[in-house]
Amino acid sequence: MKFDFRVDISSALNRKLSAKIYENVVAEEAERQVHQSASKTARYAPRKTGALANSFPASVSKQSMTMWQYGSELPYASIQEFTNRTKAGFVRKTVQEDRPAFIYTLQQRLRKVGR
């Protein structure tokens, strides 16, 4: 189970602007957000041995400058996500909660750079 945080900058926008400045802001914010979300997912994860919770922060990886992902390679991660009686949806809950804040923060940082 993997969740990607990705922001693409179109080639038209890249030609109109000096997109490298904006790309750096997006890269920094995406990295900050994926680490924060992975830690939050670990806090929401069901705990028996702690292996599942520990697998999320440890799995954060950079795919490209503006794309990061995290998840769990444990075979029972998906089962716990969809069928756990008390903690079902712990990853989806994190993504749903963090998305608006990520978008808002990213917009604010891009506006500041654009001035």
Secondary structure by P-SEA (a helix, b strand, c coil): ccccbbbbbcaaaaaaccaaaaaaaaaaaaaaaaaaaaaaaaaacccccaaaaaaaaaacccccccccccccccccccccccccccccaaaaaaaaaaaaaaaaaaaaaaaaaac
